[in-house]
């Protein structure tokens, strides 16, 4: 099987347990990469949605098994950072098991210097201070995604490409654009304070690779709509990888039976899973 071999892979916002999670695509991506270090930058499992009305698919379990195989057989170091949708982990941090670390934030040291890695929800005022509004916002976001699925089914019937309603809103609504800009500014200031040359985050589902002054800002996007990840090559350079292009270069060798299996609907809340903020 042809694989992309890199030093580090960073991905975030997979949202396992939601109907919008693109588990087939992220599983394909992980099966076709080989890395020394994998950073899972928050919201990998959507504990909030699972508690409310989650759908756990066998393909979601497959994702976990791929990670465990990377730990066991590929000798990959895995760093899992707490997000806001998997915020239950905050009670137990930090934790370390052999080559697996579960932490609040992480400083990644590469050939080109220190990069601060964190999910980013601490700089989202709604998420951190107005939990009820965050819950309402998350409900609205999932409703928007349902509408978007129906609209894109109609577009596909007409032979048109996928179009994201939520991305269009983020790009055109002035308050949304301002929110993203302030979010980036906060992260850049923190990176400077921590003596880092760059910062890598997720949370806002807006992939990015750009310089903000002297700080290299990277956002790994999500596996709900953007389908993006960040890779660090052996020379220390970073690349924002889009799944569509990746799948052309690293095609599947065939279907996966587990990924095609029906979802398991969770009728009741998961025990011990507390509500967390949206993002």
Secondary structure, 3 states (H helix, E strand, C coil): CCCEEEEEEEECCCCECCCCCCHHHHHHHHHCEEEEEEEEECCCECHHHHHHHCEEEHHHHHHHHHHHHHHHCCCCEEEEECCCCCHHHHHHCCEEECCEEEECCEEEEECCEEEEECCCHHHCHHHHHCHHHHHHHHHHHHHHHHHHHHHHHHHHHCCCCCCCHHHHHHHHCHHHHHHHHHHHHHHHHHHHHCCCCEEEECCCCCCEEEEECCEEEEECCCCCCCCEEEEECCCCCEEEEEHHHHHHHCCCCCCCCHHHCCEEECCCCCCCCCCCCCC
